[in-house]
Amino acid sequence: MANEENKTIEKVVEELDEMSADENERLEAYKRKLAIIDYNTSIDMAHKEGEKIGRQEGEKAGRKAEQLKIAKNLKEQGIEIDIIVKTTGLTKQEVESI
């Protein structure tokens, strides 16, 4: 609790210093704040994009695993490779390597 109060006090002191500074110093402080906001926004967007890509890759890997499982079952039942390829969407080489 005390740590949070200290941060609040530090922020108030910082803002008071900025208000009492001359115009150039206030402008520089404002630019620094904008740069920090821009940086944080960029990091947040990159994080969200990374999560999106990760989900897509995970879903793709899951579909591929399911296709391979189906192909293996079909192959064990003696179904022709060409039919397995058409059914699963796998390549002939993928089916043959199972």
Distance bins in CASP14 RR format, pairs under 12 A and 6 or more apart:
PFRMAT RR
TARGET T0000
AUTHOR 0000-0000-0000
RMODE 2
METHOD distances of the structure
MODEL  1
1 7 0 0 0 0 0 1 0 0 0 0 0
1 8 0 0 0 0 0 1 0 0 0 0 0
2 8 0 0 0 0 0 1 0 0 0 0 0
2 9 0 0 0 0 0 1 0 0 0 0 0
3 9 0 0 0 0 0 1 0 0 0 0 0
3 10 0 0 0 0 0 1 0 0 0 0 0
4 10 0 0 0 0 0 1 0 0 0 0 0
4 11 0 0 0 0 0 1 0 0 0 0 0
5 11 0 0 0 0 0 1 0 0 0 0 0
5 12 0 0 0 0 0 1 0 0 0 0 0
6 12 0 0 0 0 0 1 0 0 0 0 0
6 13 0 0 0 0 0 1 0 0 0 0 0
7 13 0 0 0 0 0 1 0 0 0 0 0
7 14 0 0 0 0 0 1 0 0 0 0 0
8 14 0 0 0 0 0 1 0 0 0 0 0
8 15 0 0 0 0 0 1 0 0 0 0 0
9 15 0 0 0 0 0 1 0 0 0 0 0
9 16 0 0 0 0 0 1 0 0 0 0 0
10 16 0 0 0 0 0 1 0 0 0 0 0
10 17 0 0 0 0 0 1 0 0 0 0 0
11 17 0 0 0 0 0 1 0 0 0 0 0
11 18 0 0 0 0 0 1 0 0 0 0 0
11 33 0 0 0 0 0 1 0 0 0 0 0
12 18 0 0 0 0 0 1 0 0 0 0 0
12 19 0 0 0 0 0 1 0 0 0 0 0
13 19 0 0 0 0 0 1 0 0 0 0 0
13 20 0 0 0 0 0 1 0 0 0 0 0
14 20 0 0 0 0 0 1 0 0 0 0 0
14 21 0 0 0 0 0 1 0 0 0 0 0
14 29 0 0 0 0 1 0 0 0 0 0 0
14 32 0 0 0 0 0 1 0 0 0 0 0
14 33 0 0 0 0 0 1 0 0 0 0 0
15 21 0 0 0 0 0 1 0 0 0 0 0
15 26 0 0 0 0 0 1 0 0 0 0 0
15 29 0 0 0 0 1 0 0 0 0 0 0
15 30 0 0 0 0 0 1 0 0 0 0 0
15 33 0 0 0 0 0 1 0 0 0 0 0
16 26 0 0 0 0 0 1 0 0 0 0 0
16 29 0 0 0 0 0 1 0 0 0 0 0
17 25 0 0 0 0 1 0 0 0 0 0 0
17 26 0 0 0 0 1 0 0 0 0 0 0
17 29 0 0 0 0 1 0 0 0 0 0 0
18 24 0 0 0 0 0 1 0 0 0 0 0
18 25 1 0 0 1 0 0 0 0 0 0 0
18 26 1 0 1 0 0 0 0 0 0 0 0
18 27 0 0 0 0 0 1 0 0 0 0 0
18 28 0 0 0 0 1 0 0 0 0 0 0
18 29 1 0 1 0 0 0 0 0 0 0 0
18 30 0 0 0 0 1 0 0 0 0 0 0
18 31 0 0 0 0 0 1 0 0 0 0 0
18 32 0 0 0 0 1 0 0 0 0 0 0
18 33 0 0 0 0 1 0 0 0 0 0 0
19 25 0 0 0 0 0 1 0 0 0 0 0
19 26 1 0 0 1 0 0 0 0 0 0 0
19 29 0 0 0 0 1 0 0 0 0 0 0
19 30 0 0 0 0 0 1 0 0 0 0 0
20 26 0 0 0 0 1 0 0 0 0 0 0
20 29 0 0 0 0 0 1 0 0 0 0 0
21 27 0 0 0 0 1 0 0 0 0 0 0
21 28 0 0 0 0 1 0 0 0 0 0 0
21 29 1 0 0 1 0 0 0 0 0 0 0
21 30 0 0 0 0 0 1 0 0 0 0 0
22 28 0 0 0 0 1 0 0 0 0 0 0
22 29 0 0 0 0 0 1 0 0 0 0 0
23 29 0 0 0 0 0 1 0 0 0 0 0
23 30 0 0 0 0 0 1 0 0 0 0 0
24 30 0 0 0 0 0 1 0 0 0 0 0
24 31 0 0 0 0 0 1 0 0 0 0 0
25 31 0 0 0 0 0 1 0 0 0 0 0
25 32 0 0 0 0 0 1 0 0 0 0 0
26 32 0 0 0 0 0 1 0 0 0 0 0
26 33 0 0 0 0 0 1 0 0 0 0 0
27 33 0 0 0 0 0 1 0 0 0 0 0
27 34 0 0 0 0 0 1 0 0 0 0 0
28 34 0 0 0 0 0 1 0 0 0 0 0
28 35 0 0 0 0 0 1 0 0 0 0 0
29 35 0 0 0 0 0 1 0 0 0 0 0
29 36 0 0 0 0 0 1 0 0 0 0 0
30 36 0 0 0 0 0 1 0 0 0 0 0
30 37 0 0 0 0 0 1 0 0 0 0 0
31 37 0 0 0 0 0 1 0 0 0 0 0
31 38 0 0 0 0 0 1 0 0 0 0 0
32 38 0 0 0 0 0 1 0 0 0 0 0
32 39 0 0 0 0 0 1 0 0 0 0 0
33 39 0 0 0 0 0 1 0 0 0 0 0
33 40 0 0 0 0 0 1 0 0 0 0 0
34 40 0 0 0 0 0 1 0 0 0 0 0
34 41 0 0 0 0 0 1 0 0 0 0 0
35 41 0 0 0 0 0 1 0 0 0 0 0
35 42 0 0 0 0 0 1 0 0 0 0 0
36 42 0 0 0 0 0 1 0 0 0 0 0
36 43 0 0 0 0 0 1 0 0 0 0 0
37 43 0 0 0 0 0 1 0 0 0 0 0
37 44 0 0 0 0 0 1 0 0 0 0 0
38 44 0 0 0 0 0 1 0 0 0 0 0
38 45 0 0 0 0 0 1 0 0 0 0 0
39 45 0 0 0 0 0 1 0 0 0 0 0
39 46 0 0 0 0 0 1 0 0 0 0 0
40 46 0 0 0 0 0 1 0 0 0 0 0
40 47 0 0 0 0 0 1 0 0 0 0 0
41 47 0 0 0 0 0 1 0 0 0 0 0
41 48 0 0 0 0 0 1 0 0 0 0 0
42 48 0 0 0 0 0 1 0 0 0 0 0
42 49 0 0 0 0 0 1 0 0 0 0 0
43 49 0 0 0 0 0 1 0 0 0 0 0
43 50 0 0 0 0 0 1 0 0 0 0 0
44 50 0 0 0 0 0 1 0 0 0 0 0
44 51 0 0 0 0 0 1 0 0 0 0 0
45 51 0 0 0 0 0 1 0 0 0 0 0
45 52 0 0 0 0 0 1 0 0 0 0 0
46 52 0 0 0 0 0 1 0 0 0 0 0
46 53 0 0 0 0 0 1 0 0 0 0 0
47 53 0 0 0 0 0 1 0 0 0 0 0
47 54 0 0 0 0 0 1 0 0 0 0 0
48 54 0 0 0 0 0 1 0 0 0 0 0
48 55 0 0 0 0 0 1 0 0 0 0 0
49 55 0 0 0 0 0 1 0 0 0 0 0
49 56 0 0 0 0 0 1 0 0 0 0 0
50 56 0 0 0 0 1 0 0 0 0 0 0
50 57 0 0 0 0 1 0 0 0 0 0 0
51 57 0 0 0 0 0 1 0 0 0 0 0
51 58 0 0 0 0 0 1 0 0 0 0 0
52 58 0 0 0 0 0 1 0 0 0 0 0
52 59 0 0 0 0 0 1 0 0 0 0 0
53 59 0 0 0 0 0 1 0 0 0 0 0
53 60 0 0 0 0 0 1 0 0 0 0 0
54 60 0 0 0 0 1 0 0 0 0 0 0
54 61 0 0 0 0 1 0 0 0 0 0 0
55 61 0 0 0 0 0 1 0 0 0 0 0
55 62 0 0 0 0 0 1 0 0 0 0 0
56 62 0 0 0 0 0 1 0 0 0 0 0
56 63 0 0 0 0 0 1 0 0 0 0 0
57 63 0 0 0 0 0 1 0 0 0 0 0
57 64 0 0 0 0 0 1 0 0 0 0 0
58 64 0 0 0 0 1 0 0 0 0 0 0
58 65 0 0 0 0 1 0 0 0 0 0 0
58 66 0 0 0 0 0 1 0 0 0 0 0
59 65 0 0 0 0 0 1 0 0 0 0 0
59 66 0 0 0 0 0 1 0 0 0 0 0
60 66 0 0 0 0 0 1 0 0 0 0 0
60 67 0 0 0 0 0 1 0 0 0 0 0
61 67 0 0 0 0 0 1 0 0 0 0 0
61 68 0 0 0 0 0 1 0 0 0 0 0
62 68 0 0 0 0 1 0 0 0 0 0 0
62 69 0 0 0 0 1 0 0 0 0 0 0
63 69 0 0 0 0 0 1 0 0 0 0 0
63 70 0 0 0 0 0 1 0 0 0 0 0
63 88 0 0 0 0 0 1 0 0 0 0 0
63 89 0 0 0 0 0 1 0 0 0 0 0
63 90 0 0 0 0 0 1 0 0 0 0 0
64 70 0 0 0 0 0 1 0 0 0 0 0
64 71 0 0 0 0 0 1 0 0 0 0 0
64 88 0 0 0 0 1 0 0 0 0 0 0
64 89 0 0 0 0 0 1 0 0 0 0 0
64 90 0 0 0 0 1 0 0 0 0 0 0
64 91 0 0 0 0 0 1 0 0 0 0 0
64 94 0 0 0 0 1 0 0 0 0 0 0
65 71 0 0 0 0 0 1 0 0 0 0 0
65 72 0 0 0 0 0 1 0 0 0 0 0
65 88 0 0 0 0 0 1 0 0 0 0 0
65 90 0 0 0 0 0 1 0 0 0 0 0
65 94 0 0 0 0 0 1 0 0 0 0 0
66 72 0 0 0 0 0 1 0 0 0 0 0
66 73 0 0 0 0 0 1 0 0 0 0 0
66 88 0 0 0 0 1 0 0 0 0 0 0
66 89 0 0 0 0 0 1 0 0 0 0 0
66 90 0 0 0 0 0 1 0 0 0 0 0
67 73 0 0 0 0 0 1 0 0 0 0 0
67 74 0 0 0 0 0 1 0 0 0 0 0
67 84 0 0 0 0 1 0 0 0 0 0 0
67 85 0 0 0 0 0 1 0 0 0 0 0
67 87 0 0 0 0 1 0 0 0 0 0 0
67 88 1 0 1 0 0 0 0 0 0 0 0
67 89 1 0 0 1 0 0 0 0 0 0 0
67 90 1 0 1 0 0 0 0 0 0 0 0
67 91 0 0 0 0 0 1 0 0 0 0 0
67 94 0 0 0 0 1 0 0 0 0 0 0
67 95 0 0 0 0 1 0 0 0 0 0 0
67 98 0 0 0 0 0 1 0 0 0 0 0
68 74 0 0 0 0 0 1 0 0 0 0 0
68 75 0 0 0 0 0 1 0 0 0 0 0
68 84 0 0 0 0 0 1 0 0 0 0 0
68 88 1 0 0 1 0 0 0 0 0 0 0
68 89 0 0 0 0 0 1 0 0 0 0 0
68 90 1 0 0 1 0 0 0 0 0 0 0
68 91 0 0 0 0 0 1 0 0 0 0 0
68 94 1 0 0 1 0 0 0 0 0 0 0
68 95 0 0 0 0 1 0 0 0 0 0 0
68 97 0 0 0 0 1 0 0 0 0 0 0
68 98 1 0 0 1 0 0 0 0 0 0 0
69 75 0 0 0 0 0 1 0 0 0 0 0
69 76 0 0 0 0 0 1 0 0 0 0 0
69 84 0 0 0 0 0 1 0 0 0 0 0
69 88 0 0 0 0 1 0 0 0 0 0 0
69 90 0 0 0 0 0 1 0 0 0 0 0
69 98 0 0 0 0 1 0 0 0 0 0 0
70 76 0 0 0 0 0 1 0 0 0 0 0
70 77 0 0 0 0 0 1 0 0 0 0 0
70 79 0 0 0 0 0 1 0 0 0 0 0
70 83 0 0 0 0 0 1 0 0 0 0 0
70 84 0 0 0 0 1 0 0 0 0 0 0
70 85 0 0 0 0 0 1 0 0 0 0 0
70 87 1 0 0 1 0 0 0 0 0 0 0
70 88 1 0 1 0 0 0 0 0 0 0 0
70 89 0 0 0 0 1 0 0 0 0 0 0
70 90 0 0 0 0 1 0 0 0 0 0 0
70 94 0 0 0 0 0 1 0 0 0 0 0
70 95 0 0 0 0 0 1 0 0 0 0 0
70 98 0 0 0 0 0 1 0 0 0 0 0
71 77 0 0 0 0 0 1 0 0 0 0 0
71 78 0 0 0 0 0 1 0 0 0 0 0
71 79 0 0 0 0 1 0 0 0 0 0 0
71 80 0 0 0 0 0 1 0 0 0 0 0
71 81 0 0 0 0 1 0 0 0 0 0 0
71 83 0 0 0 0 0 1 0 0 0 0 0
71 84 1 0 1 0 0 0 0 0 0 0 0
71 85 0 0 0 0 1 0 0 0 0 0 0
71 86 0 0 0 0 0 1 0 0 0 0 0
71 87 1 0 0 1 0 0 0 0 0 0 0
71 88 1 0 1 0 0 0 0 0 0 0 0
71 89 0 0 0 0 1 0 0 0 0 0 0
71 90 1 0 1 0 0 0 0 0 0 0 0
71 91 0 0 0 0 0 1 0 0 0 0 0
71 92 0 0 0 0 0 1 0 0 0 0 0
71 93 0 0 0 0 0 1 0 0 0 0 0
71 94 1 0 0 1 0 0 0 0 0 0 0
71 95 1 0 1 0 0 0 0 0 0 0 0
71 96 0 0 0 0 1 0 0 0 0 0 0
71 97 0 0 0 0 1 0 0 0 0 0 0
71 98 1 0 1 0 0 0 0 0 0 0 0
72 78 0 0 0 0 0 1 0 0 0 0 0
72 79 0 0 0 0 0 1 0 0 0 0 0
72 84 0 0 0 0 1 0 0 0 0 0 0
72 88 0 0 0 0 1 0 0 0 0 0 0
72 90 0 0 0 0 0 1 0 0 0 0 0
72 94 0 0 0 0 0 1 0 0 0 0 0
72 95 0 0 0 0 1 0 0 0 0 0 0
72 96 0 0 0 0 0 1 0 0 0 0 0
72 97 0 0 0 0 0 1 0 0 0 0 0
72 98 1 0 1 0 0 0 0 0 0 0 0
73 79 0 0 0 0 1 0 0 0 0 0 0
73 84 0 0 0 0 1 0 0 0 0 0 0
73 87 0 0 0 0 0 1 0 0 0 0 0
73 88 0 0 0 0 0 1 0 0 0 0 0
73 95 0 0 0 0 0 1 0 0 0 0 0
73 98 0 0 0 0 1 0 0 0 0 0 0
74 80 0 0 0 0 1 0 0 0 0 0 0
74 81 0 0 0 0 1 0 0 0 0 0 0
74 82 0 0 0 0 0 1 0 0 0 0 0
74 83 1 0 0 1 0 0 0 0 0 0 0
74 84 1 0 1 0 0 0 0 0 0 0 0
74 85 0 0 0 0 0 1 0 0 0 0 0
74 86 0 0 0 0 0 1 0 0 0 0 0
74 87 1 0 0 1 0 0 0 0 0 0 0
74 88 1 0 0 1 0 0 0 0 0 0 0
74 89 0 0 0 0 0 1 0 0 0 0 0
74 90 0 0 0 0 0 1 0 0 0 0 0
74 95 0 0 0 0 1 0 0 0 0 0 0
74 98 0 0 0 0 1 0 0 0 0 0 0
75 81 1 0 0 1 0 0 0 0 0 0 0
75 82 0 0 0 0 0 1 0 0 0 0 0
75 83 0 0 0 0 0 1 0 0 0 0 0
75 84 1 0 0 1 0 0 0 0 0 0 0
75 85 0 0 0 0 0 1 0 0 0 0 0
75 87 0 0 0 0 0 1 0 0 0 0 0
75 88 0 0 0 0 0 1 0 0 0 0 0
75 90 0 0 0 0 0 1 0 0 0 0 0
75 92 0 0 0 0 0 1 0 0 0 0 0
75 94 0 0 0 0 0 1 0 0 0 0 0
75 95 1 0 0 1 0 0 0 0 0 0 0
75 96 0 0 0 0 1 0 0 0 0 0 0
75 97 0 0 0 0 0 1 0 0 0 0 0
75 98 1 0 1 0 0 0 0 0 0 0 0
76 84 0 0 0 0 0 1 0 0 0 0 0
76 95 0 0 0 0 0 1 0 0 0 0 0
76 98 0 0 0 0 1 0 0 0 0 0 0
77 83 0 0 0 0 0 1 0 0 0 0 0
77 84 0 0 0 0 1 0 0 0 0 0 0
77 87 0 0 0 0 0 1 0 0 0 0 0
78 84 0 0 0 0 1 0 0 0 0 0 0
78 95 0 0 0 0 0 1 0 0 0 0 0
78 98 0 0 0 0 0 1 0 0 0 0 0
79 85 0 0 0 0 0 1 0 0 0 0 0
79 86 0 0 0 0 0 1 0 0 0 0 0
79 87 0 0 0 0 1 0 0 0 0 0 0
79 88 0 0 0 0 0 1 0 0 0 0 0
79 95 0 0 0 0 1 0 0 0 0 0 0
79 98 0 0 0 0 0 1 0 0 0 0 0
80 86 0 0 0 0 1 0 0 0 0 0 0
80 87 0 0 0 0 0 1 0 0 0 0 0
80 92 0 0 0 0 0 1 0 0 0 0 0
80 95 0 0 0 0 1 0 0 0 0 0 0
80 96 0 0 0 0 0 1 0 0 0 0 0
81 87 0 0 0 0 0 1 0 0 0 0 0
81 88 0 0 0 0 0 1 0 0 0 0 0
81 89 0 0 0 0 0 1 0 0 0 0 0
81 90 0 0 0 0 1 0 0 0 0 0 0
81 91 0 0 0 0 0 1 0 0 0 0 0
81 92 1 0 0 1 0 0 0 0 0 0 0
81 93 0 0 0 0 0 1 0 0 0 0 0
81 94 0 0 0 0 0 1 0 0 0 0 0
81 95 1 0 1 0 0 0 0 0 0 0 0
81 96 1 0 0 1 0 0 0 0 0 0 0
81 97 0 0 0 0 0 1 0 0 0 0 0
81 98 0 0 0 0 1 0 0 0 0 0 0
82 88 0 0 0 0 0 1 0 0 0 0 0
82 89 0 0 0 0 0 1 0 0 0 0 0
82 90 0 0 0 0 0 1 0 0 0 0 0
82 91 0 0 0 0 0 1 0 0 0 0 0
82 92 1 0 0 1 0 0 0 0 0 0 0
82 95 0 0 0 0 1 0 0 0 0 0 0
82 96 0 0 0 0 0 1 0 0 0 0 0
83 89 0 0 0 0 0 1 0 0 0 0 0
83 90 0 0 0 0 0 1 0 0 0 0 0
83 92 0 0 0 0 0 1 0 0 0 0 0
83 95 0 0 0 0 1 0 0 0 0 0 0
84 90 1 0 0 1 0 0 0 0 0 0 0
84 91 0 0 0 0 0 1 0 0 0 0 0
84 92 0 0 0 0 1 0 0 0 0 0 0
84 94 0 0 0 0 1 0 0 0 0 0 0
84 95 1 0 1 0 0 0 0 0 0 0 0
84 96 0 0 0 0 1 0 0 0 0 0 0
84 98 0 0 0 0 1 0 0 0 0 0 0
85 91 1 0 0 1 0 0 0 0 0 0 0
85 92 1 0 1 0 0 0 0 0 0 0 0
85 93 0 0 0 0 1 0 0 0 0 0 0
85 94 0 0 0 0 1 0 0 0 0 0 0
85 95 1 0 1 0 0 0 0 0 0 0 0
85 96 0 0 0 0 1 0 0 0 0 0 0
85 98 0 0 0 0 0 1 0 0 0 0 0
86 92 0 0 0 0 0 1 0 0 0 0 0
86 95 0 0 0 0 0 1 0 0 0 0 0
87 95 0 0 0 0 1 0 0 0 0 0 0
88 94 0 0 0 0 1 0 0 0 0 0 0
88 95 1 0 0 1 0 0 0 0 0 0 0
88 98 0 0 0 0 0 1 0 0 0 0 0
89 95 0 0 0 0 1 0 0 0 0 0 0
90 96 0 0 0 0 1 0 0 0 0 0 0
90 97 0 0 0 0 1 0 0 0 0 0 0
90 98 0 0 0 0 1 0 0 0 0 0 0
91 97 0 0 0 0 1 0 0 0 0 0 0
91 98 0 0 0 0 0 1 0 0 0 0 0
92 98 0 0 0 0 0 1 0 0 0 0 0
END
